[in-house]
Amino acid sequence: MPLAEAALNPPPARPDVTRAVCRGASRHLRERGYAIVKEMTFANGRRGDIVALSPAGELWVVEVKSGLADYRVDGKWPDYRDYCDGFLFAVAPEFPQEVLPEDVGLIVADAYGGELLREPPRHPLAPARRKMLTIAFAKLAAGRLALLEDPPGL
């Protein structure tokens, strides 16, 4: 791309890519029947970008990566495995997928939707942890809905 054309069409900013991938991955998961919440914090202090609850009660954590640099500086993603039955990355179509580990799931998404390219390997949660996480998921979702229905200060 010529320099003048690149100046007129700069690549999307990292927050815009993150927002688009998150939206598309969330849409895809809802189409598959999952309930989702974004930005759920776990007991270890880590925060899952998307946490998805399947119709069967299985929990997935989806880590959204805006690009290669974002992925390379993130060493915390293995910490999510203790809080889900399956861990996935969600990336934009232009992301170099070959750098991602093969023992995680993969969603490729843009602002309009996504596609599950690789199912996550399953590592079932212990029943007590599943119950704790499912209750935390429900409380987070209900609390956010309550704020939409009755915002503070009104």
KANOR-V268178 format. One record per residue. N is the residue number from 1. RES is the residue in one small letter. SS is DSSP state (hx for helix, st for strand, lp for the rest). OMEGA is omega as a letter, one per 30 degrees, with the letter a starting at -180 (none if undefined). NEAR is the number of other C-alpha atoms within 8 Angstrom. Layout:
N:RES:SS:OMEGA:NEAR  N:RES:SS:OMEGA:NEAR
This chain:
1:m:lp:l:4  2:p:lp:a:5  3:l:hx:a:6  4:a:hx:l:6  5:e:hx:l:8  6:a:hx:l:9  7:a:hx:l:7  8:l:hx:a:6  9:n:lp:a:6  10:p:lp:l:6  11:p:lp:a:4  12:p:lp:l:6  13:a:lp:a:6  14:r:hx:l:8  15:p:hx:l:7  16:d:hx:l:8  17:v:hx:l:11  18:t:hx:a:11  19:r:hx:a:9  20:a:hx:a:12  21:v:hx:l:17  22:c:hx:l:14  23:r:hx:a:12  24:g:hx:l:14  25:a:hx:l:16  26:s:hx:l:11  27:r:hx:a:11  28:h:hx:a:12  29:l:hx:l:12  30:r:hx:l:10  31:e:hx:l:7  32:r:lp:l:6  33:g:lp:l:8  34:y:lp:l:11  35:a:st:a:10  36:i:st:l:11  37:v:st:l:11  38:k:st:l:8  39:e:st:l:9  40:m:st:a:12  41:t:st:a:8  42:f:lp:a:9  43:a:lp:l:5  44:n:lp:l:4  45:g:lp:l:6  46:r:lp:a:9  47:r:st:l:8  48:g:st:l:14  49:d:st:l:12  50:i:st:l:15  51:v:st:a:14  52:a:st:l:13  53:l:st:a:12  54:s:lp:l:10  55:p:lp:l:8  56:a:lp:l:5  57:g:lp:l:7  58:e:lp:a:9  59:l:st:l:12  60:w:st:l:12  61:v:st:l:15  62:v:st:l:13  63:e:st:a:12  64:v:st:l:12  65:k:st:a:12  66:s:lp:a:13  67:g:lp:a:10  68:l:hx:l:9  69:a:hx:l:6  70:d:hx:l:9  71:y:hx:a:9  72:r:hx:a:7  73:v:hx:a:6  74:d:lp:l:7  75:g:lp:a:6  76:k:lp:a:6  77:w:hx:l:8  78:p:hx:l:6  79:d:hx:a:7  80:y:hx:a:12  81:r:hx:l:10  82:d:hx:a:6  83:y:hx:a:10  84:c:lp:l:14  85:d:lp:l:12  86:g:st:l:15  87:f:st:a:15  88:l:st:l:14  89:f:st:l:12  90:a:st:a:15  91:v:st:l:14  92:a:lp:a:13  93:p:lp:a:7  94:e:lp:l:4  95:f:lp:l:8  96:p:lp:a:6  97:q:hx:a:5  98:e:hx:l:5  99:v:hx:a:5  100:l:lp:l:5  101:p:lp:a:6  102:e:lp:a:5  103:d:lp:l:6  104:v:lp:l:13  105:g:st:a:15  106:l:st:l:13  107:i:st:l:14  108:v:st:a:14  109:a:st:l:17  110:d:st:a:13  111:a:lp:a:10  112:y:lp:a:9  113:g:st:a:12  114:g:st:l:12  115:e:st:l:9  116:l:st:a:10  117:l:st:a:8  118:r:st:l:8  119:e:lp:l:9  120:p:lp:l:11  121:p:lp:a:9  122:r:lp:l:6  123:h:lp:a:7  124:p:lp:l:7  125:l:lp:l:10  126:a:lp:a:6  127:p:hx:a:6  128:a:hx:l:6  129:r:hx:l:9  130:r:hx:l:10  131:k:hx:a:8  132:m:hx:a:8  133:l:hx:l:9  134:t:hx:l:9  135:i:hx:l:8  136:a:hx:l:8  137:f:hx:a:10  138:a:hx:l:8  139:k:hx:l:8  140:l:hx:a:10  141:a:hx:a:9  142:a:hx:l:8  143:g:hx:l:8  144:r:hx:l:8  145:l:hx:l:8  146:a:hx:l:9  147:l:hx:l:9  148:l:hx:a:7  149:e:hx:a:6  150:d:lp:a:7  151:p:lp:l:8  152:p:lp:l:5  153:g:lp:l:3  154:l:lp:none:4
